[in-house]
Amino acid sequence: MRRALALLSVCSSATLVACGGAPDAPPTPAPHIERRDALEASANELFEVVASGKVRINVNQRFALKDAADAHKALEARATSGSSVLTI
């Protein structure tokens, strides 16, 4: 079974949403996983797919954690593309 991978984020209403679909599609609520073992199994499956190389995650910008406010401003201004990562 093929699965679409998406990023999860919290929108302004504190609702977990999935991002990564069509560019003009609105965010949709992410499925809720009630049991810890099911959550861990799902996370492990995702990490295995990424580690296998079947999915490549392009990190286009990195921000130091101390610059998180700058990262947020860049995201709000739509000045980023692809994945952004905060580094420690």
C-alpha positions, 0 to 999 in steps of 0.5 A: 500500500502506498501512503502519502507522507505529510508534515503535521503542524498546529494551526492557530486554533490549536488543531493538529493539521496535515500539510503537504497536499495540493498547494491550494488545498486547505489544511485538514485535521490529522488522524488521531492515534489513540493507543501509544503502541499504534502511534509508535508503530506508525512512527517507526514505519515512517522512519523506516521509509525515510531511512530506506531512501524511498522518500527523500526529505529536502531541507532547504533552510536551517535556523538555530533554535535561538533564531526561532522567531526569525524562522517563524517570520520567514514561514509567515512571509512565505519566504521559505520552500521545502522543509525548514529545520530548527537546530540545537 
